Amino acid sequence: MAVDARRGSVRRRRRRWWVWLVVAGAVAAGGGAFVALRERNGGAPPQAIVTATVKRTPFQLKVDGPGTLSPIRSVSLTPPVSGTLVAIASVGDRVEQGTSLARLDPTPFQRAETDARFNLDKAQASLAALQANQSKTAASLASQVASARASLVAAQREYDSLRQALDLAQTLFDMGSASANELQAAKDALSTASEARVNARTELDTLLETQRLQRTGDEQDLASGRIAVEQARLALASAQQDLLDAEIVAPFGGVVSAVSGAVGESTGGSDGLLSVVDDSTVVLDAQIDETDIGEVAVGQAGTVTLDAVPGRTFPGRVTRIAPTATLVSNIPVFYVAVEIGNADHALRAGMTGQASLVVREVPDAFQVPARAVHDADAGSFVLVAQEDGSYRRVPVTVVAAAGIHSVLTGDVPDGAVVLVSGDMETSPNQGSGGERDQRRPGAVPFANPGGGFRRPRRAGGPAGRQP
């Protein structure tokens, strides 16, 4: 037994030597292959092939800016009349347009309205009486003028008749057919008729002047009476307005944001009694950097995220842009108003958030890792994989940078594979002239001396901040 045990131990030691010899041979072979491959690659370790698949999708260029929410409109209300509060709304009350917000004791205003109405009735009655008296006086004068005019006509007719009689008497007297007494009697009668005619004319002129003066006085009295009525009407309207002003109603729907009075207190100061804000729409006054404001325009769409409402994004629209910059921490920014619908009233004034505005859309764009974009004298390009395993240089235009990716446009089909990095020779048709370039991508001019690739050139103006 002891001999057999010793023989088994010897056999096990011999097998261990064979195992060690096999492992040593494998390590030596691997080391030689590694050294050979390292020498083949110019002393550098081999690089893995990294590619990316092109997927075309619309790209939106965005500009971001922080801001604070404010209501679309707000108003501070105070009654224009003094009085004692008998009712007032509370902070946080949601109201509709026309809802009663505060009410003063109406008793003194109702009394003032009653007095004003009485004064108006009195003024109107006085005017009516004046008009009646004027009408009566005018009718009497008109009758007297008509009578005087008739008397003048009669006196004129009498005068004309006696004038003819005198002419006849004078003729008869000259013929010797009438006596001197008859001639004198005709003359006396004509003189009396002439005097009567003059008196009738004087009486008519006097009455006409009286009528004219009466009309002038009546017009003045009538104007004064009408003014008194109008003043009374204005006083009544003022009293009625005071009665209406004793109650404050909401000018628009919203929520009561501040109250500075209580039931039983007197009002009449210049400070606002309460405030109402319209929060159906809120506005984020976003601060946009001066380098990006040139891309922003009224009407552009955007989204808003808020610290107070995590997980939600709210659509908005640019409604106005500040014409001048404002220094914020010594940095010039432009305030851009972004209106946001707030139908569920989840947003409140004073909340802070971030606006992301879509300033430009590129409908036919694609993204690749930034390392896949290379620079050359003719411009930027990518290496697109061909069916034979080679890579073809395709010119591209860099639209923007999106994190570690670049947004491009160019004649690269959807689904194409582009080279990001790797140790693979380029194809003969890589260059623009079709000449073969034997250099590997790891050694071509677009590689930095320390490894990696240079940052691709940006096309056009500044791309702005990216989401």
C-alpha positions in Angstrom: 0.0 0.0 0.0 2.7 2.5 0.9 4.5 1.8 -2.5 1.3 2.4 -4.4 0.7 5.7 -2.6 4.2 6.9 -3.4 3.7 6.0 -7.1 0.4 7.9 -7.2 2.0 11.0 -5.7 4.9 10.9 -8.3 2.4 10.6 -11.1 0.4 13.7 -9.8 3.6 15.7 -9.6 4.5 14.8 -13.2 1.0 16.0 -14.4 1.4 19.4 -12.7 4.7 19.9 -14.7 2.9 19.2 -17.9 0.1 21.8 -17.0 2.7 24.4 -16.2 4.5 23.8 -19.5 1.2 24.2 -21.5 0.3 27.5 -19.7 3.8 28.9 -20.2 3.6 28.1 -23.9 0.2 29.8 -24.3 1.5 32.9 -22.5 4.6 33.0 -24.7 2.5 32.6 -27.9 0.0 35.4 -26.8 2.8 37.7 -26.0 4.4 37.2 -29.3 1.1 37.8 -31.1 0.5 41.0 -29.1 4.1 42.2 -29.9 3.6 41.4 -33.6 0.2 43.3 -33.7 1.7 46.2 -31.8 4.5 46.4 -34.3 2.0 46.2 -37.1 0.1 49.2 -35.7 3.2 51.3 -35.3 3.7 50.4 -31.6 0.1 51.4 -30.6 -2.5 49.0 -29.2 -5.3 48.1 -31.6 -8.4 50.2 -31.5 -12.0 48.8 -31.5 -14.3 49.8 -34.3 -17.0 52.1 -33.0 -19.9 53.1 -35.4 -23.2 54.8 -35.1 -26.4 54.4 -37.1 -28.0 57.5 -38.6 -31.6 58.1 -37.8 -33.1 61.2 -39.4 -35.6 63.1 -37.2 -36.7 66.7 -37.0 -34.5 68.8 -34.7 -35.6 71.8 -32.7 -33.1 74.5 -31.8 -34.0 75.9 -28.4 -33.1 78.8 -26.1 -33.5 78.5 -22.4 -33.9 81.1 -19.6 -35.1 81.2 -16.0 -38.0 83.3 -14.8 -40.7 83.9 -12.3 -44.5 83.6 -12.9 -46.9 86.5 -12.7 -50.6 86.7 -13.5 -51.8 87.9 -16.9 -53.4 90.8 -15.2 -54.1 92.1 -11.7 -56.0 95.0 -10.2 -56.1 96.8 -6.8 -59.6 97.9 -5.9 -60.9 100.5 -3.4 -64.3 102.1 -3.1 -64.4 105.7 -4.4 -66.8 106.6 -1.6 -66.3 106.6 2.2 -68.4 104.3 4.4 -68.5 101.4 6.8 -67.8 97.9 5.5 -70.6 95.4 6.0 -69.1 92.6 3.9 -65.8 91.8 2.3 -64.2 88.8 0.5 -61.3 86.8 1.9 -57.9 86.0 0.5 -58.0 83.0 -1.8 -61.7 83.4 -2.7 -62.2 82.5 -6.4 -64.6 84.9 -8.1 -66.3 85.4 -11.4 -66.7 88.7 -13.3 -69.3 90.8 -11.5 -69.0 88.9 -8.2 -69.5 91.2 -5.1 -66.2 91.6 -3.3 -67.0 94.2 -0.7 -70.0 96.3 0.3 -70.4 99.4 2.4 -73.5 100.3 4.4 -75.9 101.6 1.8 -78.2 103.7 4.1 -76.5 107.1 3.6 -76.2 106.6 -0.1 -79.9 105.6 -0.5 -80.9 108.7 1.5 -78.8 110.9 -0.7 -80.3 109.3 -3.8 -83.9 110.0 -2.5 -83.0 113.7 -1.8 -81.5 114.0 -5.3 -84.5 112.5 -6.9 -86.8 115.0 -5.0 -84.7 117.9 -6.1 -84.9 116.8 -9.7 -88.7 116.5 -9.5 -88.8 120.0 -8.0 -86.6 121.5 -10.7 -88.6 119.9 -13.4 -91.9 121.2 -11.9 -90.5 124.7 -11.7 -89.4 124.5 -15.3 -92.8 123.3 -16.4 -94.5 126.2 -14.4 -92.1 128.7 -16.0 -92.9 127.4 -19.4 -96.6 127.6 -18.8 -96.4 131.2 -17.5 -94.3 132.2 -20.5 -96.7 130.7 -22.8 -99.6 132.6 -21.2 -97.7 135.9 -21.3 -96.7 135.4 -24.8 -100.2 134.7 -25.9 -101.5 137.8 -24.2 -98.8 140.0 -25.8 -99.6 138.4 -29.2 -103.2 139.3 -28.8 -102.4 142.9 -27.9 -100.0 143.2 -30.8 -102.7 141.9 -33.1 -105.2 144.4 -31.7 -102.8 147.3 -32.1 -102.0 146.2 -35.6 -105.7 146.3 -36.4 -106.1 149.7 -34.8 -103.2 151.0 -36.9 -104.8 149.6 -40.1 -108.2 151.3 -39.2 -106.5 154.6 -38.3 -104.6 154.5 -41.6 -107.8 153.8 -43.5 -109.6 156.7 -41.7 -106.7 159.0 -42.4 -106.8 158.1 -46.1 -110.6 158.7 -46.3 -110.3 162.1 -44.6 -107.5 163.0 -46.8 -109.7 162.5 -49.9 -112.5 164.4 -48.2 -110.1 167.4 -47.6 -109.0 167.3 -51.2 -112.7 167.4 -52.3 -113.5 170.3 -49.9 -110.5 172.2 -51.1 -111.7 171.8 -54.7 -115.3 172.9 -53.9 -114.0 175.8 -51.9 -111.9 176.9 -54.8 -115.0 176.7 -57.1 -117.0 178.7 -54.6 -119.3 175.8 -53.8 -118.0 175.3 -50.2 -117.6 177.6 -47.4 -114.4 178.3 -45.5 -116.0 176.6 -42.4 -116.5 173.4 -44.4 -112.9 173.5 -45.6 -111.6 174.1 -42.1 -113.7 171.3 -40.7 -112.2 168.9 -43.3 -108.8 170.0 -42.3 -109.5 169.5 -38.6 -110.9 166.0 -39.2 -107.7 165.0 -41.2 -105.5 166.3 -38.4 -107.4 164.3 -35.8 -107.1 161.2 -38.1 -103.4 161.8 -38.5 -102.9 162.0 -34.8 -104.9 158.8 -34.2 -102.8 157.1 -36.8 -99.5 158.2 -35.1 -100.8 157.0 -31.8 -101.8 153.6 -33.2 -98.3 153.2 -34.8 -96.7 154.1 -31.4 -98.8 151.7 -29.5 -98.0 148.9 -32.0 -94.3 149.6 -31.8 -94.4 149.6 -28.0 -96.1 146.3 -27.9 -93.7 144.8 -30.5 -90.7 145.9 -28.4 -92.4 144.6 -25.2 -92.9 141.3 -27.0 -89.3 141.1 -28.1 -88.0 141.9 -24.6 -90.4 139.4 -23.2 -89.1 136.7 -25.5 -85.5 137.5 -24.6 -86.3 137.3 -20.9 -88.3 134.1 -21.3 -85.4 132.5 -23.2 -83.0 133.4 -20.4 -85.4 132.2 -17.7 -86.0 129.0 -19.6 -82.3 128.4 -20.0 -81.8 128.9 -16.2 -84.7 126.5 -15.5 -83.3 123.9 -17.8 -79.8 124.3 -16.2 -81.4 123.8 -12.8 -83.1 120.6 -14.1 -79.8 119.3 -15.6 -77.9 120.0 -12.3 -80.6 118.1 -10.4 -80.3 115.3 -12.9 -76.5 115.2 -12.5 -76.9 115.2 -8.7 -79.2 112.3 -8.9 -76.8 110.4 -11.2 -74.0 111.1 -8.8 -76.0 109.8 -5.9 -77.0 106.7 -7.9 -73.3 106.2 -8.8 -72.3 106.5 -5.1 -74.9 103.9 -4.2 -73.4 101.6 -6.9 -69.8 102.4 -5.7 -70.8 101.3 -2.2 -70.4 97.8 -3.6 -67.1 96.6 -5.2 -67.5 93.9 -7.9 -64.8 91.8 -9.6 -63.9 93.4 -13.0 -62.8 89.9 -14.2 -62.7 86.3 -13.0 -59.8 85.4 -10.8 -58.8 85.0 -7.2 -58.6 87.5 -4.3 -54.9 87.9 -3.6 -54.9 90.6 -0.9 -57.4 92.2 1.6 -56.7 95.2 3.9 -60.0 95.8 5.5 -62.5 94.1 7.8 -66.3 94.3 8.5 -67.1 97.3 10.7 -64.1 99.4 9.6 -64.4 102.7 7.7 -62.9 103.1 4.3 -62.1 106.0 2.1 -58.3 106.0 1.9 -56.2 105.9 -1.2 -54.7 102.5 -0.5 -56.3 99.5 -2.2 -58.9 97.7 -0.1 -58.3 94.4 -1.9 -56.6 92.9 -5.0 -57.7 90.4 -7.6 -55.5 88.6 -10.0 -56.5 86.8 -13.2 -54.7 83.5 -13.0 -56.5 81.8 -16.0 -53.3 82.6 -17.8 -49.9 83.2 -16.2 -46.7 84.8 -17.7 -43.2 83.6 -17.1 -40.8 86.6 -17.5 -37.8 84.5 -18.8 -34.3 86.0 -18.7 -32.7 85.4 -22.1 -29.0 86.0 -22.6 -28.0 88.7 -25.0 -26.3 86.2 -27.3 -29.6 84.3 -27.8 -32.1 87.1 -27.9 -31.6 87.6 -31.7 -33.2 84.1 -32.2 -36.3 84.9 -30.2 -39.5 86.3 -31.8 -43.0 87.0 -30.7 -45.3 84.0 -31.4 -42.7 81.4 -31.0 -43.8 78.3 -29.1 -42.0 76.8 -26.1 -42.4 74.9 -22.9 -42.0 75.8 -19.2 -41.0 73.6 -16.3 -41.4 74.7 -12.7 -39.6 73.8 -9.6 -42.9 73.7 -7.7 -44.6 71.3 -10.2 -42.1 68.6 -10.9 -42.8 66.1 -13.6 -45.0 68.4 -15.7 -44.2 70.5 -18.7 -46.5 73.4 -19.7 -46.8 74.7 -23.3 -46.4 78.5 -23.7 -46.1 81.2 -26.4 -43.9 84.3 -26.6 -46.1 87.4 -26.4 -43.6 90.2 -25.9 -39.9 90.9 -25.8 -38.2 93.7 -23.8 -36.7 96.3 -26.1 -33.8 97.0 -23.8 -31.5 94.8 -21.7 -31.5 94.6 -17.9 -28.4 93.9 -15.9 -28.8 90.8 -13.7 -25.7 90.1 -11.7 -23.8 92.4 -14.1 -24.9 90.2 -17.0 -27.2 91.9 -19.7 -30.4 89.8 -20.2 -33.6 90.5 -22.0 -37.0 89.7 -20.4 -39.2 87.6 -22.7 -42.9 87.1 -21.6 -44.1 83.5 -22.2 -47.8 83.1 -21.7 -49.0 79.8 -20.2 -52.6 78.6 -20.0 -53.6 77.8 -16.4 -57.1 76.3 -16.6 -56.5 74.0 -13.6 -55.0 76.8 -11.6 -52.0 74.7 -10.7 -49.6 77.6 -11.4 -49.3 80.5 -9.0 -47.7 83.9 -9.2 -44.2 83.9 -7.7 -43.2 80.3 -8.8 -39.8 80.0 -10.5 -39.2 78.0 -13.5 -37.3 77.5 -16.8 -38.6 78.4 -20.3 -37.4 76.5 -23.3 -38.2 78.3 -26.5 -38.2 76.7 -30.0 -36.3 79.3 -32.0 -35.6 77.2 -35.1 -36.7 73.8 -36.5 -34.6 71.7 -38.8 -37.0 69.1 -40.3 -34.4 66.9 -42.1 -31.6 66.6 -39.5 -29.8 63.7 -37.9 -27.5 63.3 -34.8 -24.3 61.4 -34.5 -21.6 61.4 -31.8 -19.5 64.5 -32.0 -16.4 62.3 -32.5 -17.9 61.1 -35.8 -17.7 64.6 -37.3 -14.3 65.5 -38.8 -12.8 68.7 -40.2 -11.1 69.3 -43.4 -10.2 72.3 -45.5 -13.4 71.8 -47.6 -15.6 71.6 -44.5 -17.0 69.0 -42.1 -17.6 65.4 -43.1 -18.5 62.0 -41.8 -17.3 58.6 -42.9 -20.2 56.4 -44.1 -19.8 52.6 -44.3 -20.1 51.0 -47.7 -21.2 47.5 -48.7 -17.6 46.3 -49.2 -16.6 47.4 -45.7 -14.9 50.6 -46.7 -15.9 54.1 -45.7 -16.8 57.0 -47.9 -16.4 60.7 -46.9 -19.7 62.6 -47.1 -19.8 66.4 -46.5 -22.2 67.6 -43.8 -23.2 70.8 -42.2 -23.1 71.2 -38.4 -26.4 72.7 -37.2 -25.9 72.6 -33.5 -24.3 70.7 -30.6 -26.6 68.5 -28.5 -24.6 67.2 -25.5 -22.0 64.7 -26.8 -23.7 64.6 -30.2 -23.7 66.9 -33.2 -26.8 67.8 -35.1 -26.1 67.6 -38.9 -27.6 68.0 -42.3 -26.3 66.4 -45.4 -26.6 63.7 -48.0 -26.5 60.8 -45.5 -29.4 58.3 -45.9 -31.5 57.2 -43.0 -30.1 54.0 -41.5 -26.6 54.6 -42.8 -23.6 53.6 -40.5 -21.0 56.2 -39.8 -17.5 55.6 -38.3 -17.0 57.1 -34.9 -13.6 55.7 -34.1 -11.5 52.5 -34.8 -8.4 51.0 -36.4 -9.6 50.4 -39.9 -8.2 51.5 -43.2 -10.3 53.9 -45.3 -11.5 53.0 -48.7 -10.0 54.2 -52.0 -12.9 56.5 -52.7 -12.7 58.2 -49.3 -11.1 61.4 -50.7 -12.8 63.8 -53.0 -10.6 62.9 -55.9 -10.9 59.1 -55.5 -7.2 58.6 -54.6 -6.4 55.9 -52.0 -5.6 57.1 -48.5 -3.7 54.3 -46.7 -3.8 56.1 -43.3 -6.0 54.6 -40.6 -8.7 56.8 -39.0 -6.6 56.8 -35.8 -3.8 58.6 -37.7 -5.7 60.9 -40.1 -5.4 64.7 -39.8 -8.6 65.1 -37.9 -7.2 63.2 -34.9 -5.7 65.2 -32.1 -2.1 64.4 -31.1 -3.2 63.2 -27.7 -6.0 61.0 -29.1 -9.6 61.7 -29.9 -10.9 64.1 -32.6 -11.0 67.8 -32.9 -14.3 69.6 -32.1 -16.4 69.9 -35.3 -16.8 73.3 -36.7 -20.3 75.0 -36.1 -22.2 76.2 -39.2 -24.1 79.5 -39.2 -24.7 81.6 -36.2 -24.7 80.5 -32.5 -26.8 77.4 -31.9 -27.9 78.5 -28.4 -28.5 76.4 -25.4 -29.8 72.9 -26.0 -32.2 70.9 -23.9 
